[in-house]
Amino acid sequence: MIRFRLTLITIIFSFLLIRCSNSQKPINGEAKFTPDDEELFTQVQEQTFQYFWEGAEPHSGMARERINVDDVYPENDKNVVTTGGSGFGVMALLVGIHRNFITRGQGRQRLEKIVHFLQNADRFHGAWPHWMYGETGRVKPFGRKDNGGDLVETSFLLQGLLCARQFFAKGDSAEQVLAARIDTLWQDVEFDWYRHGENVLYWHWSPTYNWEMNFPVHGYNECLIMYILAASSQTHGVPPEVYHEGWAQNGQIVSRCPVFGYSLQLYHQGDSPYGGPLFWAHYSYLGLDPHGLRDRYADYWEENKNQTLINYAWCVKNPKYFKCYGPDSWGLTASYSVAGYAAHAPGQNTDLGVISPTAALSSFPYTPQQSMQALRHWYSDEKDKLYGPYGFYDAFSQSASWYPQKYLAIDQGPIVVMMENYRSGLLWNLFMSCPEVKTGLKSLGFVSPHFK
């Protein structure tokens, strides 16, 4: 009990510090937006937020994996909820409170519902599965052998929950109880189990198939946050060797690669000189602030910004001559695709002529002018085809005359969160105020302005 009180006091003090420094002004001073731009920015952010508010699965409060506007679900998965996407949704709820899209009380009540669901849902050595049934909390297999814990999705969820813990830790008694319940969920995740006895973290474990999925996670991709949280855990933490030998592969992660005048510092899995899908610059950095974040391998602000500029430059150059590509319509990332789902990225084999609005809109911190140019064009000139009840649809292809009216949680969430991080740094400040995260980052050799 004494330990918990001391921890809670530390959390509250950290929150007060970041609360005082929080600003409503954009962090990046490069962009100059008109009043109409600001109004459009807020409108799109609020409309996209509704995916996680009005569109949430009603029993659990969690984010549905997908929402189809026609309400037709061939796989009968309308109420399947997503673990990682719900983490993004938790952060979106905090944005909703901050922007007065909902009241603080409404946000707290929704988060209480989510936390109650998570406390009673299937867990596997503390990790939740990729998908669950919203009505029951039981696992829905993501694949034949993927019916257990998913440590990557769990880490995306925890990133959001820790932001919520910090947000409510200084509040009234009900909010402090919520913060304590979140803290218990976080402490119960057995990151050390997912080492499988090695100096690396494994993505999956199944009670039926054990380690047969056999997916040790090496960088660089979207999974950095998993290693950061594993090093930060006070109950089931892992030593620095797991990060340096597993994620960074004893330095082999470093691979200097200049493209279009921009340099990537890290080897992107898939061996593309243009970088991976753009969500790699988003998912781990919804809470983890890349500003000034450096370790022996990279400067993460420069890595993310340059990956985004390469993605933009590829679309502007448009070497495959797809329709609609250009300065006002760009962004390649994983999303729905003409033939199912694909990890779109710059490259002859990975650019399929599909633009995913989340790529540009979630990149506001890195490319504010270019992102706003795309936002203006899509809303002003293509709204009838591209915009619906929860903001911009997931993806489109003018070359294929393909405009599906569908959404995915993992694509809508980063839009809300990264637009807010560009505006105020809200989620970055919350996550980086976690005392155990600071300790974990320092143990791995990171430096950050948040350590001061």
C-alpha positions in Angstrom: 0.0 0.0 0.0 2.8 2.4 0.9 4.5 1.6 -2.4 1.3 2.3 -4.3 0.8 5.6 -2.6 4.4 6.7 -3.4 3.9 5.7 -7.0 0.7 7.6 -7.3 2.2 10.7 -5.7 5.0 10.5 -8.2 2.5 10.2 -11.1 0.4 13.1 -9.8 3.5 15.3 -9.5 4.7 14.4 -13.0 1.3 15.2 -14.4 1.2 18.6 -12.7 4.5 19.5 -14.2 3.4 18.6 -17.8 0.0 20.2 -17.2 1.7 23.5 -16.5 3.9 23.3 -19.6 1.1 22.2 -22.0 0.3 24.6 -24.8 -2.5 25.0 -27.3 -0.1 26.3 -29.9 1.5 24.1 -32.6 4.9 22.7 -31.6 6.2 23.1 -35.2 6.3 26.7 -36.1 7.0 26.1 -39.8 3.3 26.0 -41.0 1.2 29.1 -41.4 -2.5 28.2 -41.4 -5.4 30.5 -42.2 -8.4 30.7 -39.8 -10.3 28.5 -42.4 -7.5 25.9 -42.2 -7.7 25.9 -38.4 -11.5 25.4 -38.6 -11.1 22.6 -41.1 -8.4 21.0 -38.9 -10.6 20.9 -35.9 -13.6 19.7 -37.9 -11.7 16.7 -39.3 -10.2 15.9 -36.0 -13.6 15.9 -34.3 -15.3 13.9 -37.0 -12.6 11.3 -36.9 -12.8 11.1 -33.1 -16.4 9.9 -33.5 -15.1 6.6 -34.7 -14.1 5.9 -31.1 -17.1 7.6 -29.5 -20.2 7.0 -31.5 -18.7 4.1 -33.4 -17.4 2.2 -30.4 -18.6 -1.4 -29.7 -21.4 -0.7 -27.2 -20.8 -3.5 -24.6 -17.0 -3.0 -24.1 -16.5 0.6 -25.2 -13.5 -0.7 -27.2 -12.8 0.3 -30.8 -14.3 -1.9 -33.4 -11.7 -3.4 -35.8 -13.6 -2.0 -38.7 -16.7 0.0 -39.6 -18.4 -0.4 -43.0 -20.8 2.4 -43.8 -23.2 0.0 -45.6 -23.3 -2.1 -42.4 -22.5 -5.3 -44.4 -19.9 -7.5 -42.7 -19.3 -10.7 -44.7 -17.1 -12.2 -41.9 -19.7 -11.4 -39.3 -17.1 -9.3 -37.5 -19.1 -6.1 -36.8 -18.5 -6.4 -33.0 -14.9 -7.7 -33.1 -12.7 -5.2 -31.2 -9.1 -4.5 -31.7 -6.5 -4.3 -28.9 -4.0 -1.9 -30.6 -6.7 0.2 -32.2 -8.4 0.5 -28.8 -5.1 1.9 -27.4 -5.2 4.5 -30.1 -8.9 5.1 -29.2 -8.1 5.6 -25.5 -5.7 8.4 -26.6 -8.4 9.8 -28.9 -10.8 10.0 -25.9 -8.3 12.1 -24.1 -8.1 14.4 -27.1 -11.9 14.5 -27.0 -11.9 15.7 -23.4 -9.1 18.2 -24.1 -10.9 19.7 -27.1 -14.3 19.6 -25.4 -15.7 17.2 -28.0 -17.0 15.3 -24.8 -17.0 16.2 -21.1 -14.4 14.9 -18.7 -17.1 12.9 -17.0 -18.2 11.3 -20.2 -14.6 10.4 -21.0 -14.0 8.9 -17.6 -17.1 6.8 -17.8 -16.2 5.4 -21.2 -12.7 4.6 -19.9 -14.1 2.8 -16.9 -16.1 0.6 -19.2 -13.0 -0.1 -21.3 -10.9 -0.9 -18.2 -13.7 -3.2 -16.8 -13.8 -5.1 -20.1 -10.0 -5.5 -20.2 -9.9 -6.7 -16.6 -12.2 -9.6 -17.5 -11.1 -10.3 -21.1 -8.8 -13.1 -22.2 -5.1 -12.6 -21.4 -2.1 -14.7 -21.9 0.7 -14.0 -19.5 -0.8 -10.6 -19.2 -1.0 -9.8 -22.9 -4.3 -9.5 -24.7 -4.9 -11.0 -28.1 -5.0 -9.1 -31.3 -8.8 -9.4 -31.6 -11.6 -10.1 -29.1 -15.3 -10.4 -29.3 -16.7 -7.2 -27.8 -19.7 -8.9 -26.2 -17.7 -11.4 -24.3 -14.0 -10.5 -24.2 -13.0 -13.9 -25.5 -10.3 -14.2 -28.1 -11.1 -14.2 -31.8 -8.1 -15.8 -33.6 -6.2 -13.5 -35.9 -4.9 -16.5 -37.7 -5.0 -20.3 -37.4 -2.2 -20.3 -34.7 -2.6 -16.7 -33.6 -5.1 -17.4 -30.8 -3.2 -16.1 -27.8 -1.2 -13.1 -26.6 -0.1 -10.4 -29.0 2.6 -8.4 -27.3 2.8 -5.7 -30.1 -0.9 -5.0 -30.0 -0.8 -5.1 -26.2 2.0 -2.5 -26.2 -0.1 -0.2 -28.5 -2.9 -0.5 -26.0 -0.7 0.2 -23.0 0.8 3.3 -24.6 -2.8 4.7 -24.6 -3.7 3.4 -21.1 -0.6 5.0 -19.6 -1.5 8.3 -21.1 -4.9 7.9 -19.5 -3.4 7.0 -16.2 -1.4 10.2 -16.2 -4.4 12.3 -17.4 -6.6 11.2 -14.5 -4.0 10.6 -11.7 -4.5 14.1 -10.3 -8.3 14.1 -10.4 -11.1 13.3 -7.9 -11.4 10.0 -6.1 -13.2 8.3 -9.0 -10.4 9.4 -11.4 -7.7 8.2 -9.1 -9.4 4.8 -8.8 -9.4 4.6 -12.5 -5.7 5.5 -12.7 -5.0 2.8 -10.1 -6.9 0.1 -12.1 -5.0 1.1 -15.2 -1.7 0.8 -13.3 -2.6 -2.8 -12.3 -3.3 -3.8 -15.9 0.0 -2.4 -16.9 1.9 -4.2 -14.2 0.4 -7.5 -15.0 1.9 -7.7 -18.5 4.7 -10.3 -18.5 7.1 -8.8 -20.9 9.8 -11.1 -19.6 7.8 -14.2 -20.5 7.7 -13.1 -24.2 11.5 -13.4 -24.3 11.2 -17.1 -24.7 14.4 -17.4 -22.7 16.3 -15.3 -25.3 17.5 -11.7 -25.7 14.7 -10.7 -28.0 10.9 -10.2 -27.7 8.5 -12.5 -29.5 5.3 -11.1 -31.0 3.0 -14.0 -30.1 2.4 -16.8 -27.7 -0.5 -19.3 -27.8 -1.8 -21.7 -25.1 -2.5 -24.1 -27.9 0.5 -23.7 -30.2 3.0 -22.2 -27.7 5.8 -20.5 -29.7 4.9 -22.0 -33.1 4.2 -18.6 -34.6 8.0 -18.1 -34.1 8.1 -14.3 -34.7 11.1 -12.7 -32.9 10.7 -8.9 -33.4 13.8 -7.2 -34.9 13.9 -3.5 -35.9 13.3 -1.3 -37.6 9.5 -1.3 -38.0 6.4 -0.1 -36.0 7.4 -2.1 -32.8 9.8 0.2 -31.0 7.2 1.0 -28.3 7.1 -2.7 -27.3 10.8 -2.7 -26.4 10.5 0.7 -24.6 7.6 -0.6 -22.4 9.4 -3.9 -21.7 12.4 -2.0 -20.4 10.1 0.3 -18.4 8.1 -2.4 -16.7 8.7 -2.4 -12.9 7.2 -5.9 -12.4 8.2 -7.9 -15.6 10.9 -5.8 -17.1 13.7 -7.0 -19.4 17.4 -6.1 -19.3 18.9 -3.7 -21.9 20.5 -6.6 -23.7 17.1 -7.6 -25.0 16.8 -4.2 -26.8 20.4 -4.1 -28.1 20.7 -7.7 -29.2 17.1 -8.3 -30.2 15.7 -5.1 -31.6 18.9 -3.5 -32.7 20.7 -6.8 -33.6 24.0 -5.7 -32.1 24.0 -2.5 -34.2 23.0 -4.1 -37.5 19.8 -2.0 -37.4 22.0 1.0 -38.5 22.0 1.5 -42.3 22.6 4.9 -43.7 20.6 5.4 -46.9 20.1 8.7 -48.6 17.0 8.9 -50.9 15.7 12.0 -52.7 18.1 14.1 -50.6 16.9 12.7 -47.3 18.8 10.2 -45.2 17.4 7.2 -43.3 19.6 6.0 -40.4 18.0 2.6 -39.8 17.5 -0.6 -41.7 13.7 -0.8 -42.4 12.5 -4.4 -42.5 11.7 -5.4 -46.0 15.0 -3.8 -47.2 13.4 -0.9 -49.0 15.7 2.0 -49.5 12.6 4.3 -49.4 11.5 3.2 -45.9 8.6 1.1 -44.8 4.9 2.0 -44.7 4.4 5.3 -43.1 2.6 4.0 -40.1 6.1 3.1 -38.8 6.5 6.8 -38.1 3.2 6.9 -36.2 2.3 3.9 -34.1 5.2 3.9 -31.6 5.2 7.7 -31.5 1.6 8.4 -30.6 2.9 8.7 -27.0 6.7 8.4 -27.4 7.8 11.9 -28.3 10.4 11.7 -31.1 11.5 15.4 -30.6 15.2 15.2 -29.5 14.8 11.4 -28.9 18.2 9.8 -29.6 20.1 6.7 -28.8 23.3 5.2 -30.2 21.5 4.1 -33.3 19.4 7.1 -34.5 17.9 10.5 -34.0 14.2 9.5 -34.1 12.8 12.9 -35.1 15.1 13.0 -38.1 14.3 9.3 -39.0 10.5 9.9 -38.9 10.6 13.2 -40.6 12.8 12.0 -43.4 10.8 8.8 -43.9 7.7 11.0 -44.3 9.5 13.4 -46.7 10.7 10.4 -48.8 7.1 9.1 -48.9 5.9 12.5 -50.0 8.6 12.9 -52.6 7.9 9.4 -54.1 4.2 10.4 -54.5 5.1 13.7 -56.1 7.6 12.2 -58.5 5.0 9.4 -59.2 7.4 7.0 -61.1 4.5 4.6 -61.7 2.3 7.3 -63.2 -0.8 6.7 -61.0 -3.7 9.1 -61.3 -4.2 11.7 -58.6 -0.7 11.5 -57.0 0.9 14.8 -56.3 1.7 17.5 -53.7 -2.0 17.6 -52.7 -2.7 13.9 -52.7 -0.1 11.6 -51.2 0.6 9.1 -48.5 1.5 5.4 -48.7 0.9 3.1 -45.7 -0.8 -0.1 -44.7 -4.6 0.0 -45.3 -7.4 -1.5 -47.3 -6.2 -2.1 -50.9 -7.9 -2.8 -54.2 -7.3 -6.5 -53.7 -7.8 -6.8 -49.9 -5.2 -5.3 -47.6 -1.6 -4.3 -48.3 1.3 -2.5 -46.7 1.7 0.2 -49.3 5.0 2.0 -49.4 7.3 3.7 -51.9 8.8 1.1 -54.3 8.1 -0.6 -57.5 6.5 -3.6 -55.8 4.8 -1.9 -52.9 3.2 1.2 -54.4 -0.1 -0.2 -55.8 -1.7 3.1 -56.7 -3.6 3.4 -53.4 -3.6 6.5 -51.3 -4.4 6.2 -47.6 -5.4 9.5 -46.0 -4.1 8.5 -42.6 -0.6 8.5 -44.0 -0.6 12.3 -44.6 -2.9 13.3 -41.8 -1.1 11.4 -39.1 2.1 13.1 -40.3 1.2 16.6 -39.4 4.0 16.8 -36.8 6.6 16.0 -39.5 5.1 17.7 -42.6 2.5 20.3 -41.5 2.4 22.2 -44.8 2.3 19.1 -47.0 -0.3 17.4 -44.8 -2.5 20.5 -44.8 -2.3 20.8 -48.5 -3.6 17.2 -48.9 -6.3 17.8 -46.3 -7.6 20.9 -48.1 -7.7 19.2 -51.4 -9.4 16.0 -50.3 -12.0 17.9 -48.3 -12.7 20.7 -50.8 -12.4 18.8 -54.1 -13.0 15.1 -53.3 -15.2 15.2 -50.2 -18.2 13.4 -51.8 -15.9 10.4 -52.6 -13.5 10.4 -49.7 -15.4 11.7 -46.6 -18.0 10.1 -44.4 -19.4 9.9 -40.8 -16.0 9.2 -39.2 -13.8 11.4 -41.3 -11.9 10.4 -44.4 -12.4 6.8 -45.5 -9.5 4.4 -45.1 -8.1 4.4 -48.7 -8.8 5.1 -52.3 -7.4 4.6 -55.8 -8.3 7.0 -58.6 -6.4 4.8 -61.1 -8.7 1.9 -60.2 -11.8 4.1 -59.7 -12.0 2.5 -56.2 -13.6 4.4 -53.3 -14.6 2.0 -50.5 -16.7 3.5 -47.7 -14.8 1.7 -45.0 -12.8 2.5 -41.9 -10.2 0.8 -39.8 -9.5 1.7 -36.1 -5.7 1.5 -36.5 -5.9 4.1 -39.3 -8.4 6.5 -37.8 -6.8 6.6 -34.3 -3.4 8.0 -35.3 -5.1 10.9 -37.2 -6.8 12.2 -34.1 -3.7 11.7 -31.9 -1.0 13.0 -34.2 -3.1 16.0 -35.2 -3.3 16.8 -31.5 0.4 16.2 -30.9 1.1 18.7 -33.6 -1.2 21.2 -32.0 -0.4 20.8 -28.3 1.9 17.8 -27.7 -0.9 16.5 -25.4 -0.2 12.8 -25.7 3.5 13.2 -26.0 3.6 15.1 -22.7 1.4 12.6 -20.9 3.3 9.5 -22.0 6.7 11.0 -21.4 5.7 12.1 -17.9 5.5 8.4 -16.8 8.4 8.0 -14.4 8.9 4.4 -15.2 9.1 5.2 -19.0 11.8 7.8 -18.3 13.7 5.2 -16.3 13.3 2.6 -19.0 14.4 4.9 -21.8 17.5 5.9 -19.8 18.4 2.3 -19.1 18.5 1.7 -22.9 20.8 4.7 -23.5 18.2 7.2 -24.8 18.3 10.9 -24.3 15.3 13.2 -24.5 14.3 16.8 -23.6 11.7 15.2 -21.3 14.5 14.0 -19.0 15.3 17.6 -17.9 
